[in-house]
Amino acid sequence: MASLLVLILLVACIIAGLVWYTASTARRVEAALPPRGSFIDIGGQRIHYVDAGGSGPAVVLIHGLGGNLLNFSYMVDKLADDFRVVLVDRPGSGYSTRPADASATLTAQAATLATLFRQLGLNRPILVGHSLGGALSLAIALDHPDCAGGLALIAPLTQAFEEVHDVFKGLMIGSPLLRKIIAWTVATPISIRQGPRLLQTVFAPEAVPSDFLIRGGGLLGRRPSTFVGASSDIVAINEVLPGYMARYQSLNISFAMLFGMGDEILDYRNHAEAMKVKLPALELELIEGGHMLPVTAPDRCVALVRRAAHKLGGVPALESDS
């Protein structure tokens, strides 16, 4: 009996230590990277966004799985002169919150962001979605056409998956309770230990910029809330994505896409060329590079946005784009 009590006490101490370490890490991360924008309450969710202003056409930047609005920091200054740039943390990501019982499906997230766009008075903005943010942009365009004037998608997720990439398998947790337990115990120390390898895979074949943890918001991935949000998102993707896939051919909107042929997270043949077959009018640009093009190829991403805006009569094309 005494040995059992000692064992229970030891386990309790280990768990308490992990919780303390996770909370301490989250506080340090948030001190280094506090919120940059404003908050708005939508359906029990507190959505964090940055409205950079500007008098040109509205452009909304929507990040991918486990990311945050700082992933677009390498692009913002290049867009600011010609556009009203709005960056948003998706529900449950960055500094946006999502109640534990709220749906994480693309449909639910699209409804939340559409409400945000309407409250901000955005007139059919160009949606610039990266990775999972691309799938969300497509959902917004299909479900809320008044909230999407054009699509400029960067390495977007467009097809349902049969199996997730190895680096994301640890997020496939169906139980909300287990997800929270892992988030508050082992997820943070594991992310610190394995973070460099994960980032190398996500950025491959390109190098991870030395300033990504701060400038690109990479540090925010060490918080338990990021783990919970990303796990909820990835588990929910296939719940509704096949339904959207069946509706892609109904899209009647200016649509451009940029994809890296060396992307190790999403295969351009499955997610870009397959979309081109369904939508021949899609303007598809394939380039050398990996998955994190908003960080590694910001000029190419900005050119994509400018071309999309030019088609809508929003801004003049650059000489190199005309």
N, C-alpha and C positions, 0 to 999 in steps of 0.2 A: 504493500500500500504506500509506504513512504517513497519508494522508487517511482511509483506512478505519479504521486504528487509532485515530485521533483521534475519529472518529465513534463507534466502539464505546465508547471511554473516556467520551465525553460522555454517551451513552445510559446507561451504567452509573452515572455520577455522578447523573444525573437520577433513575434508579430508586432508588438508595441514598438520595437526599435525600427522595424521597416515602415510602419505608419509614420513615426516621427521623422524618419529620414525623407520620406515622400513629401510630407507637409513642409519640411524645412527647405527641400529642393524647390518646391513650387513657389514658396515665398521669395527665394533668391531669384528665381527666373522672372517672376512678376515684377520684382524691383528693378531688374535689368531691362525688362521689356514691358513697361506698363501700357495700358490702352492708349491708342493714338487718336481715337475719334470720338464719336457720340454714340448714345444708346437709345434704342426705341423698343417699347414693349409691344409684342405682337402675339396674341393668343397664348399668353403665359410664357413666352420666350423673350429673352432680353437680347436683342440683336445689336451687335457692335459694327459700326460702319464708319468710313472716312469719306466725307464729301470734299474733294479737293477744289471744288468750285470750277470756274471757267465759264465762258459764254458760248462755247461751241456745242456740237451735238453731245448728248449724254452717252457715256461709255461706262459699263459696269463690269468690274473685274471679279471673277468668281473662282476661288482656288479649289484645289483637289483634296484627296483623302489625307487626313492628318495634317493638313496645312493650315495656313491662315493668311490674312490679307497682306502681310509683309512679304509673302512670296513674290508679289508684284512690285516690290519697291525698286527693282532695277529698271522698270518700265515707266513708272509714274511721271517722272520729270520730263520724259520724252514725249508724253501725251498732253501734258498740262497746258501747252500754249494753244492747242486747237480743239480741246474737248473739255466738257464737264466730266471729270473722272470721279467715279464712285467705286470704292473698294469695300467689300463686305466679308465679314467672317460668317461662313455658313452656320446654320443652327447647330449648336454643340461643338463648334470649332473655334479656335482662337479665344476671343473673349465673349463670343455669343453663347448663351446658355440654352439648354433644352431640357424640360422636365423629364424625369426618368420614365414617365408613362406616355410621353409624346412619341408619335411616329417619326422614324428616321427615313422613311421612304422618299424617293425623288418627288413623288406627288405632294407629300406634305411639305417638303422643303421648298418646292416650287410655289406653293400657295403662300408660304411665309414671305418669300422674297418678292413675289408679285405685290403683296400688300405693302411691303417696304417701298418698292418703286413708286407705287401710286401715292403713298403718303409723302414721298420726297418730290412729287410732281415731275417725275422723269417721263418724258414723252417718247415712247417707243425706243428705248435705248439700244445701242449695239451691245450685245452680250458677248463678253470675252471670257470663255470658260476654259480652264485648264484641267485636264484629266477628269476626275469625277465632276468637277465644275462644268465640264463640257456636257456630260450627260444631264446635269441639272439645267443647263442652258437650253438644251433640246426640250426638256420637260416643260420649262417655262414657255417656250415658243409654241408648243403644242397645246398646252392647257390654258395659257393666258396670252393669246396673240397680241393683245393691246400692250403688253409689257416687253415686246421684243420687236425692234425695228430691223435688226440684222444680226447674224451670227458670225463671229470671228473666233473659231475654236482652235485651241492649241493642244496637241496630243490628247484629244478627248477620248474618254471611254464612250463607245457607242453601242457595243454589243454585250449581251449577257455572257457571263463566264461559267465554264464548267468546273474550273479549279483556279484558285487564286495563286498568285506568285508566291514563291517560298518565303520572301521577306514579310509577307502580310498574313501568313497562316496563323500566327499567334494572335491575330485579331478576330479570328473566326470563333467567337464565343456567343452561343445562343442565349445563355442564361444572364439576364440583367444583374442578378445578385452575384454570380460568379465573376462577371465582368468587373463589377465594382470592387470585389475583394482583391482581384488580381491588380487592378489599377492602384489600389492603396497599399499594396505590399511589395510585389516583385517587379511590377511593370517599369517603375522609374529606374531602379538600379540596373535592370536589364537594358533599358533604352540607353543609359549612359555608357554601359559596357559595350553594347553592340551597335550603338548609334553610328559610329564611323563606317562600319561595314555596310549598314543599311543605306546610308547616304551615298556611299560609293556605288552601290547597285542602282539606286534611283537616278543618280546623275550619269552613270556610265553611258557611253564611253568617254564622257568628258569628266574633268576633275571637279571636285566640290570646291567652290570659291572659299577662300580663307575667311571671308566676312559673312558667310551665309548664316551662321548661328545667330548673329545679332542683326545684321541688315536684312537678311531674308527670313527672320523669325524662326529659325530652326530650333532655338532653345525652348520655345513654347511647347515643342513636342515632348518635353520631359515631364510635363504636368500630368497628374492622373486624369484630369478632365479631358485632355487630348486623347488619351487611350480609350476612355469610355466613349467619346464621340466617334472616333475612328472605327472602333469595333461595332458600334451601333450602325454606322453608315454602311460598312462593308457587308454586314449580315443582311441588311435590308435591300441591297442593290437589286438582286434578282427577283424581289417580290413584284416589282412593277416594270422593270426595264424591258422584258419581252413585250409587254403591251405597247410601250412606246416604239419599240422597233417595228411593230406591225403598222405604225402610223407614220413612219418617217416619210413615205412617199406623198403624204398629204401636205408636207411643208411647202408653203408658198412664200418664201422669204429669202432675201439675199444671204448667201451662205458661203463662207470661205473657211479653209482649214489649213493649218500648218502642222506637219508631223516630221519627226526625226526618224530616219531609216535605221538608226542604231539604237532606238528605244528598246530597253530591256524589260520595261514594265508593261507596255501595251504595244503589240505588234501592229505596225502601220498597215500591213496587208489585211488584218482582221477588222481594224477599227477605222481606217481611212479609205483604203481601196474598196472595201465592201460597201461603204457608204456611197462612194462615187458610182458604183454600179446601180444602187437604188435611186440616186439623185444625180443624173448626168450633169445637171447645171452647177453642181458643187464645184467651186474653185479650190482645187487641192494642190498644195505646194509641198513637195517632199524635199527635205534637206538632209545634209549630214548632221548628225547630232543625236542626243538622247532624249530623255523624257522631260527634263526640267528646262525647257526652252525659254520660259519667261525669265529665268536667271542667266542661262548660258548664251542665249541668242536674243536679247531684248530688242535689238534693232530690227531683226526679222519679224518679231512679234508686233512691234509698233507699225512696221510697214504693212502687215496684214490688216491691222485695224484701220489704217489710213485708206487702204484700198476698199475695205468694206464701207467706210464712210463716204468715200468718193462715189461709189456706185449709188448711194442713196442721196447724192447731191449735197453732202455735208461739208466736205473740205476738199480743196484741190489736191490732186495726186502729186506726190513727189516726182521729180524727173525720172528717178530710177524705177518708179512704179508705173509710169504711164506708158 
